[in-house]
Amino acid sequence: MRIIAKKTLVDYGTIYADSRASVLDWYLLMKRCSAANLAELRQTFPTADLVGQGNKQTCFNIKGNHYRLIVQIIYKAQIVYINEFLTHADYTKKYCGGR
């Protein structure tokens, strides 16, 4: 898949230095991935889940569930748009109503 934009991931890895290796691992796996849908994506990323308004974004656990990477995937075009990188606590506040 084509990832838009790698620089955003590098920036997140700089801001959250302890996540850098995990972000790179995710990037390399996603770049080689050619999933056609969520079910196929979960063969590579078993914890990937749909989130957001209308479940149009995909959430990935990064660094053993310490962080969440939120992306939009256009499977037909094989493009991944990076939307957000959140700590687990910030993700819970935003997507789970603080639970």
Secondary structure as GFF3:
##gff-version 3
##sequence-region A 1 99
A	DSSP	beta_strand	2	4	.	.	.	ID=ss1
A	DSSP	alpha_helix	6	15	.	.	.	ID=ss2
A	DSSP	three_ten_helix	17	19	.	.	.	ID=ss3
A	DSSP	alpha_helix	20	32	.	.	.	ID=ss4
A	DSSP	alpha_helix	38	44	.	.	.	ID=ss5
A	DSSP	beta_strand	49	51	.	.	.	ID=ss6
A	DSSP	three_ten_helix	53	55	.	.	.	ID=ss7
A	DSSP	beta_strand	57	62	.	.	.	ID=ss8
A	DSSP	beta_strand	67	74	.	.	.	ID=ss9
A	DSSP	beta_strand	79	87	.	.	.	ID=ss10
A	DSSP	alpha_helix	88	95	.	.	.	ID=ss11
###
